[in-house]
Amino acid sequence: MNQHVVRDPSELITVVSYARTSEDSRQRDGHGVRYQLRINERIAHEQGCIVVAAYSDNGRSASKEGVLRPGFDRLVADLARGHIDGGQRVDGVVCVADDRLYRRAEDLSRFLAALTSRPGRIHVDPQGVRDPYSQEGLLQAVRSLEVAVTETRVRSRRVSDWHWARAAEGVPHSGPRPFGWQQDRITLHPAEAKLVEQAISDRIAGKAVRAIAADWCDLGVTGTRGGRANAQTVTQIITAPRVCGYRANRGELLLIPDTGQPVRGQWEPIVVPDQWHAVCATFSPGSLYLHRGSGAPRLTGQKRMAPRHLATGFLRCGAVRHEARC
């Protein structure tokens, strides 16, 4: 029969608990981090520790650069100063897995520096108590990082291949519905498709894209997310390959290997390919959807285009039109 050993609280090692999930898109109730924190409490109890503070980051990636993790930042700060709010000393950390703490070398470096900033600290996980100061403890942390990085790369590649395969079959883009199509992303939206077709014809005929955007605003037209039309959004809409039925992926037209012809999407096109090529020719390459649209690589390392008119950006037109200046 198992005996439950009751320890004197003064004999317990004080640790802080950390939990993280990469996403919480379904239930959106934080159950993932809640469960991890509960497991951390059990692990701490089994190893003669007591949790004095808990930190969590719900729905936050640890592998993507630039993602803020306030819980992790607070954990590192408290480890570095040696105590939590209220003055309680911190002797270690408990977490269900290393990849919850870090998936990037920068985060591992920050975590270890803070954890070992004072002597006698421990790192507790489901396998037991680890010594973060020893060579083996450091190697274990590095091995965990290598596994996490490899897993991230494999997952990223798998997701990328999945999107490519969908695109190669002409499946419509995911995300918000494109302007000009119904919610199924296949059937044309009668009113919006007519606007796009007219805008392409007008642009080919020489009409300024700002004038087209102004016309849309006068008509009360808004984008699929409710935003007002402007020159950039109109440009993106009318230069997107989807308007002529072509499928693109990450800024490139997909081609059929055997013929070299563009992959056709499963949706109804608004114009014919010749019209799409013609309207794209009226813009500089950096303005096109293929350079600025979703997933497209940005143009980098190129010089900015020179202004068309002398003193552009410094002088303002003083002409008066309808009791207002330009």
Wavefront OBJ file of the C-alpha trace (Angstrom):
o trace
v 0.000 0.000 0.000
v 1.349 3.438 -0.969
v 1.882 5.822 1.899
v 1.326 9.541 1.487
v 4.290 11.411 2.985
v 3.446 14.818 4.432
v 6.427 17.155 4.374
v 7.017 20.256 6.441
v 6.395 23.270 4.138
v 9.691 24.747 5.308
v 11.502 21.716 3.848
v 9.964 22.063 0.401
v 11.942 23.595 -2.480
v 10.220 26.677 -3.879
v 9.783 26.549 -7.649
v 7.903 28.533 -10.244
v 5.713 26.858 -12.863
v 5.477 27.637 -16.582
v 3.006 26.494 -19.271
v 2.520 27.364 -22.942
v 0.351 26.367 -25.874
v 0.982 27.272 -29.502
v -2.686 27.766 -30.331
v -6.087 27.859 -28.687
v -8.272 28.326 -31.745
v -11.041 25.857 -30.950
v -12.278 26.255 -27.403
v -10.406 29.498 -26.650
v -10.669 28.853 -22.931
v -7.034 28.314 -22.001
v -7.601 24.677 -21.041
v -4.227 23.648 -22.464
v -2.134 25.834 -20.177
v -4.461 25.033 -17.277
v -3.822 21.321 -17.674
v -0.064 21.853 -17.931
v -0.015 23.915 -14.741
v -1.922 21.171 -12.917
v 0.599 18.583 -14.102
v 3.416 20.890 -12.989
v 1.931 21.007 -9.480
v 1.791 17.213 -9.343
v 5.386 16.881 -10.576
v 6.569 19.469 -8.059
v 4.840 17.646 -5.210
v 6.389 14.315 -6.253
v 9.874 15.872 -6.213
v 9.547 17.592 -2.838
v 8.867 21.049 -4.269
v 6.120 23.622 -3.890
v 4.923 25.979 -6.634
v 4.971 29.591 -5.433
v 4.085 31.273 -8.751
v 2.748 30.241 -12.155
v 3.304 31.827 -15.551
v 1.614 30.955 -18.820
v 1.421 31.988 -22.472
v -1.758 30.790 -24.140
v -1.859 30.471 -27.926
v 1.668 31.839 -28.451
v 4.309 30.243 -30.640
v 7.839 29.825 -29.287
v 9.372 29.098 -32.703
v 8.359 32.236 -34.601
v 10.563 35.280 -34.323
v 8.914 38.398 -32.937
v 6.097 36.646 -31.036
v 5.712 38.212 -27.590
v 5.509 35.858 -24.615
v 4.786 37.990 -21.543
v 4.591 34.950 -19.265
v 8.027 33.730 -20.327
v 9.475 37.234 -19.992
v 8.099 37.495 -16.464
v 9.506 34.063 -15.598
v 12.976 35.045 -16.787
v 12.823 38.373 -14.951
v 11.808 36.767 -11.644
v 14.484 34.083 -11.964
v 17.098 36.749 -12.617
v 16.148 38.829 -9.574
v 15.836 35.726 -7.411
v 12.333 36.188 -6.061
v 8.710 36.748 -7.051
v 6.483 39.650 -6.083
v 6.186 39.623 -2.309
v 9.801 38.561 -1.820
v 9.391 34.752 -1.934
v 12.692 33.195 -2.996
v 12.793 31.095 -6.174
v 14.897 27.909 -6.131
v 13.910 26.421 -9.458
v 11.494 25.872 -12.330
v 9.011 23.133 -13.158
v 7.640 22.551 -16.661
v 6.094 19.581 -18.466
v 8.563 19.777 -21.397
v 11.509 21.855 -22.551
v 9.802 22.833 -25.799
v 7.151 24.625 -23.746
v 9.935 26.904 -22.485
v 12.021 27.376 -25.607
v 12.213 26.485 -29.287
v 14.817 29.061 -30.256
v 18.457 29.366 -29.171
v 17.902 32.942 -27.993
v 15.204 31.853 -25.542
v 17.292 28.943 -24.252
v 20.181 31.317 -23.595
v 17.933 33.752 -21.721
v 16.332 30.999 -19.673
v 19.563 29.280 -18.625
v 21.282 32.584 -17.803
v 18.396 33.569 -15.513
v 18.006 30.112 -13.958
v 21.689 29.744 -13.119
v 22.177 33.350 -12.045
v 22.137 32.070 -8.437
v 23.637 28.833 -7.045
v 21.626 25.785 -6.103
v 18.770 26.154 -8.589
v 17.003 23.099 -10.045
v 15.009 22.322 -13.190
v 12.140 19.897 -12.622
v 10.309 17.971 -15.361
v 8.367 14.664 -15.565
v 11.690 12.739 -15.573
v 12.761 14.230 -12.240
v 15.181 16.873 -11.001
v 17.869 18.207 -13.346
v 21.061 20.075 -12.517
v 21.231 23.071 -14.889
v 24.841 23.841 -13.867
v 26.329 20.490 -14.866
v 27.650 19.549 -18.279
v 24.986 16.866 -18.592
v 22.257 19.347 -17.671
v 23.489 21.774 -20.316
v 23.769 19.031 -22.943
v 20.239 17.876 -22.150
v 18.934 21.412 -22.693
v 20.818 21.702 -25.992
v 19.543 18.313 -27.174
v 15.994 19.403 -26.358
v 16.538 22.541 -28.417
v 17.865 20.553 -31.384
v 14.825 18.272 -31.282
v 12.468 21.263 -31.074
v 14.155 23.045 -34.002
v 14.075 19.900 -36.137
v 10.423 19.303 -35.295
v 9.580 22.911 -36.173
v 11.327 22.628 -39.539
v 9.644 19.320 -40.362
v 6.223 20.687 -39.411
v 6.811 23.873 -41.391
v 7.866 21.869 -44.434
v 4.872 19.569 -44.075
v 2.461 22.505 -43.888
v 4.165 24.200 -46.845
v 3.931 21.026 -48.930
v 0.262 20.628 -47.978
v -0.551 24.158 -49.138
v 1.424 23.614 -52.350
v -0.444 20.380 -53.109
v -3.793 22.112 -52.564
v -2.719 24.959 -54.805
v -1.471 22.587 -57.518
v -4.966 21.062 -57.649
v -6.495 24.504 -58.109
v -8.125 24.598 -54.671
v -9.079 28.187 -53.742
v -7.026 30.158 -51.239
v -7.884 29.809 -47.576
v -8.535 32.767 -45.285
v -11.068 35.539 -45.833
v -13.058 35.260 -49.053
v -11.512 37.195 -51.950
v -13.329 40.285 -53.200
v -15.398 39.313 -56.229
v -16.417 35.832 -55.100
v -19.041 34.315 -52.847
v -18.204 32.699 -49.502
v -17.486 29.391 -51.279
v -14.606 31.205 -53.082
v -15.737 29.569 -56.343
v -18.952 31.315 -57.378
v -18.730 34.917 -58.535
v -20.303 37.669 -56.447
v -22.422 39.447 -59.078
v -21.948 43.022 -57.866
v -18.308 42.749 -56.793
v -17.212 40.786 -59.857
v -18.732 43.459 -62.088
v -16.784 46.149 -60.226
v -13.525 44.225 -60.634
v -14.126 43.637 -64.333
v -14.906 47.335 -64.895
v -11.874 48.401 -62.869
v -9.583 46.214 -64.984
v -11.034 47.645 -68.200
v -10.731 51.206 -66.907
v -7.147 50.709 -65.776
v -6.103 49.218 -69.119
v -7.717 52.242 -70.780
v -5.515 54.552 -68.696
v -7.630 55.462 -65.669
v -5.723 56.195 -62.481
v -6.099 53.544 -59.803
v -6.763 56.279 -57.229
v -9.719 57.405 -59.313
v -11.037 53.843 -59.427
v -10.693 53.595 -55.630
v -12.497 56.934 -55.249
v -15.344 55.670 -57.432
v -15.694 52.606 -55.229
v -15.752 54.757 -52.110
v -18.459 56.958 -53.639
v -20.508 53.827 -54.238
v -20.029 52.748 -50.632
v -18.037 49.666 -51.615
v -16.070 48.019 -48.805
v -13.694 45.084 -48.768
v -14.530 41.633 -47.438
v -13.243 42.746 -44.036
v -15.199 45.969 -44.075
v -12.380 48.351 -45.005
v -12.719 51.259 -47.440
v -11.137 50.948 -50.855
v -7.821 52.668 -51.533
v -5.323 52.587 -54.385
v -3.269 49.764 -52.893
v -6.196 47.448 -52.161
v -7.682 48.023 -55.616
v -4.282 47.272 -57.181
v -4.024 44.031 -55.237
v -7.541 42.982 -56.234
v -7.212 43.619 -59.969
v -3.661 42.214 -60.319
v -4.320 39.004 -58.376
v -3.923 35.974 -60.723
v -7.223 34.617 -59.456
v -9.140 37.225 -61.519
v -8.315 35.251 -64.671
v -8.479 31.835 -63.018
v -4.748 31.291 -62.447
v -3.508 29.730 -59.194
v -0.482 31.162 -57.398
v 1.407 30.006 -54.332
v 3.801 32.138 -52.253
v 4.167 34.809 -54.909
v 4.632 32.548 -57.927
v 2.295 31.265 -60.605
v 1.964 27.493 -60.427
v 2.736 25.753 -63.712
v 1.726 22.326 -64.998
v 5.032 20.387 -65.282
v 4.157 18.646 -68.548
v 2.976 21.713 -70.467
v 4.385 24.689 -68.589
v 0.937 26.272 -68.643
v -0.442 28.016 -65.531
v -2.531 25.912 -63.173
v -6.198 26.793 -63.446
v -8.189 27.271 -60.264
v -11.530 25.637 -59.560
v -13.312 28.994 -59.347
v -15.081 31.125 -61.959
v -12.741 33.728 -63.507
v -13.727 37.370 -63.871
v -11.606 38.202 -66.939
v -9.504 36.314 -69.499
v -5.716 35.908 -69.027
v -4.890 38.494 -71.707
v -6.766 41.142 -69.729
v -4.934 40.170 -66.528
v -1.545 40.430 -68.246
v -2.571 43.781 -69.718
v -3.641 45.298 -66.404
v -0.502 43.992 -64.640
v 1.615 45.710 -67.307
v 0.233 49.089 -66.185
v 1.904 48.775 -62.745
v 5.480 48.552 -61.555
v 6.503 45.009 -60.467
v 6.639 45.958 -56.801
v 2.939 46.892 -56.778
v 1.631 43.615 -58.170
v -0.204 41.051 -56.096
v 2.519 38.500 -56.836
v 4.997 40.743 -54.994
v 2.757 42.124 -52.249
v -0.030 39.614 -51.754
v -0.498 36.933 -49.121
v 2.587 34.732 -48.749
v 4.521 36.572 -51.464
v 8.224 37.252 -50.837
v 8.898 40.975 -50.522
v 11.196 42.803 -52.912
v 14.337 43.457 -50.867
v 17.757 44.817 -51.648
v 16.399 47.040 -54.415
v 16.662 50.781 -54.649
v 13.526 52.814 -54.231
v 12.100 54.202 -57.426
v 12.937 57.844 -58.050
v 10.032 60.331 -57.836
v 8.370 61.142 -61.140
v 8.217 64.870 -60.488
v 10.763 67.324 -59.120
v 10.373 68.130 -55.388
v 7.843 65.335 -54.850
v 7.321 64.962 -51.124
v 8.408 68.539 -50.374
v 6.051 70.846 -52.288
v 2.269 70.872 -52.161
v -0.163 72.014 -54.843
v -1.730 75.365 -54.048
v -4.602 75.119 -56.498
v -8.086 75.558 -55.068
v -10.754 73.100 -56.151
v -14.297 73.316 -54.819
v -13.192 75.530 -51.934
v -10.526 73.034 -50.860
v -6.875 72.627 -51.730
v -5.538 69.533 -53.494
l 1 2 3 4 5 6 7 8 9 10 11 12 13 14 15 16 17 18 19 20 21 22 23 24 25 26 27 28 29 30 31 32 33 34 35 36 37 38 39 40 41 42 43 44 45 46 47 48 49 50 51 52 53 54 55 56 57 58 59 60 61 62 63 64 65 66 67 68 69 70 71 72 73 74 75 76 77 78 79 80 81 82 83 84 85 86 87 88 89 90 91 92 93 94 95 96 97 98 99 100 101 102 103 104 105 106 107 108 109 110 111 112 113 114 115 116 117 118 119 120 121 122 123 124 125 126 127 128 129 130 131 132 133 134 135 136 137 138 139 140 141 142 143 144 145 146 147 148 149 150 151 152 153 154 155 156 157 158 159 160 161 162 163 164 165 166 167 168 169 170 171 172 173 174 175 176 177 178 179 180 181 182 183 184 185 186 187 188 189 190 191 192 193 194 195 196 197 198 199 200 201 202 203 204 205 206 207 208 209 210 211 212 213 214 215 216 217 218 219 220 221 222 223 224 225 226 227 228 229 230 231 232 233 234 235 236 237 238 239 240 241 242 243 244 245 246 247 248 249 250 251 252 253 254 255 256 257 258 259 260 261 262 263 264 265 266 267 268 269 270 271 272 273 274 275 276 277 278 279 280 281 282 283 284 285 286 287 288 289 290 291 292 293 294 295 296 297 298 299 300 301 302 303 304 305 306 307 308 309 310 311 312 313 314 315 316 317 318 319 320 321 322 323 324 325 326
